[in-house]
Amino acid sequence: MLTAKGKYSLKALAYLATLEPGERSQAIDIAEAKNIPKKFLDAILGDLRNAGMVYSRKGPGGGYMLARAASSIKLGKVIRMIDGPLAPLACASRTAYRPCRDCADVKSCAVRAVMAQVRDAMAAVLDRITVADMAARRRGNAAISRRAGQKRNRQMGGADQGQRRQRGVMAKRRQPD
C-alpha cells in the first residue's frame, strides 16, 4: 500500500509539474493547494531534493521547482525512493528480498507467487507513467468537471448560480425522509 508520504510526494510533484518553466512555488503554497501538512511536506521536499527530482532556492524569489522535465520522472522511481520496494511482501521483492520466517519452501509458496504477480503489475503501470502524465490526467479531470458543470447548467435552463442553489434547496425539501 502506498504510504501517506508516497502519496504526498506524488501530489507535490504533480503540483510542481503544473508550474510554468522556471517558476518556483513556496512549500506553504503547495501544502495549502494539495492539503498536505506543511512540516511533513518540508521533509518530503527535502527527500525529493536529495534524490535530484526537485530543485530549491532560498531567499527572495526562492521556492521549489522540478529539477528535470516532468516527462522524465517515472512514478515507480518516486515511490521506490520514498516508500521502498513495490512488492507487498519482502519475499516477493526483487530489490529487498527477505524470505518469510514461516515459509518452508519459498519456491513453491503460492502466496509469494501471487504477490510477485502483484509487484509486476504495479511496476508495469508505475514504471510507465510519468509525473507529466499524472499532471495531465488531473488537468483532464478538471476539464471534464467543467464540462459536466456546464451540462448541468444547460439542463437547468441556464440558471445562474443563485437559482441553481435555490432549486437544490427546494429539491432537498421535497425529498421524503
URCOR-V412521 format. One record per residue. N is the residue number from 1. RES is the residue in one small letter. D_CENTER is the distance of its C-alpha to the mean C-alpha in Angstrom with 1 decimal. Layout:
{{N & RES & D_CENTER} {N & RES & D_CENTER}}
This chain:
{{1 & m & 13.2} {2 & l & 9.9} {3 & t & 11.0} {4 & a & 10.0} {5 & k & 10.2} {6 & g & 7.8} {7 & k & 5.1} {8 & y & 6.5} {9 & s & 6.9} {10 & l & 3.8} {11 & k & 4.2} {12 & a & 7.7} {13 & l & 7.9} {14 & a & 6.8} {15 & y & 9.4} {16 & l & 11.8} {17 & a & 11.8} {18 & t & 13.3} {19 & l & 16.1} {20 & e & 19.5} {21 & p & 20.7} {22 & g & 22.2} {23 & e & 20.7} {24 & r & 19.4} {25 & s & 17.6} {26 & q & 18.7} {27 & a & 16.5} {28 & i & 17.8} {29 & d & 16.7} {30 & i & 13.0} {31 & a & 13.4} {32 & e & 15.2} {33 & a & 13.1} {34 & k & 9.9} {35 & n & 12.1} {36 & i & 11.7} {37 & p & 15.0} {38 & k & 16.6} {39 & k & 18.3} {40 & f & 15.3} {41 & l & 13.4} {42 & d & 16.6} {43 & a & 16.7} {44 & i & 13.1} {45 & l & 14.2} {46 & g & 17.4} {47 & d & 16.0} {48 & l & 14.0} {49 & r & 17.3} {50 & n & 19.4} {51 & a & 17.5} {52 & g & 18.3} {53 & m & 14.9} {54 & v & 15.5} {55 & y & 18.9} {56 & s & 20.4} {57 & r & 23.7} {58 & k & 25.6} {59 & g & 28.1} {60 & p & 28.7} {61 & g & 26.4} {62 & g & 24.0} {63 & g & 20.3} {64 & y & 17.3} {65 & m & 16.5} {66 & l & 15.1} {67 & a & 17.9} {68 & r & 17.8} {69 & a & 16.9} {70 & a & 13.3} {71 & s & 14.9} {72 & s & 16.0} {73 & i & 12.8} {74 & k & 11.9} {75 & l & 8.8} {76 & g & 11.5} {77 & k & 13.1} {78 & v & 10.4} {79 & i & 10.0} {80 & r & 13.8} {81 & m & 14.4} {82 & i & 12.6} {83 & d & 13.3} {84 & g & 16.1} {85 & p & 17.2} {86 & l & 15.3} {87 & a & 18.6} {88 & p & 18.8} {89 & l & 22.3} {90 & a & 23.8} {91 & c & 26.6} {92 & a & 24.3} {93 & s & 22.6} {94 & r & 23.8} {95 & t & 23.2} {96 & a & 23.8} {97 & y & 26.4} {98 & r & 28.4} {99 & p & 30.8} {100 & c & 30.8} {101 & r & 33.9} {102 & d & 34.8} {103 & c & 34.7} {104 & a & 38.2} {105 & d & 37.3} {106 & v & 33.9} {107 & k & 34.8} {108 & s & 35.7} {109 & c & 33.0} {110 & a & 31.4} {111 & v & 28.4} {112 & r & 27.6} {113 & a & 28.1} {114 & v & 25.7} {115 & m & 23.0} {116 & a & 23.5} {117 & q & 22.9} {118 & v & 19.6} {119 & r & 18.6} {120 & d & 19.9} {121 & a & 18.0} {122 & m & 14.6} {123 & a & 15.6} {124 & a & 16.9} {125 & v & 13.6} {126 & l & 11.3} {127 & d & 14.2} {128 & r & 14.7} {129 & i & 11.4} {130 & t & 10.9} {131 & v & 8.7} {132 & a & 11.4} {133 & d & 11.0} {134 & m & 7.5} {135 & a & 8.9} {136 & a & 12.0} {137 & r & 10.8} {138 & r & 9.7} {139 & r & 13.2} {140 & g & 14.7} {141 & n & 13.8} {142 & a & 15.2} {143 & a & 18.3} {144 & i & 18.7} {145 & s & 18.6} {146 & r & 21.2} {147 & r & 23.3} {148 & a & 23.3} {149 & g & 24.4} {150 & q & 27.1} {151 & k & 28.2} {152 & r & 28.6} {153 & n & 30.5} {154 & r & 32.8} {155 & q & 33.4} {156 & m & 34.4} {157 & g & 37.0} {158 & g & 35.2} {159 & a & 35.4} {160 & d & 34.1} {161 & q & 31.5} {162 & g & 34.3} {163 & q & 36.0} {164 & r & 32.8} {165 & r & 32.2} {166 & q & 35.9} {167 & r & 35.8} {168 & g & 32.8} {169 & v & 34.9} {170 & m & 37.9} {171 & a & 36.1} {172 & k & 34.9} {173 & r & 38.4} {174 & r & 39.9} {175 & q & 37.7} {176 & p & 39.8} {177 & d & 38.7}}
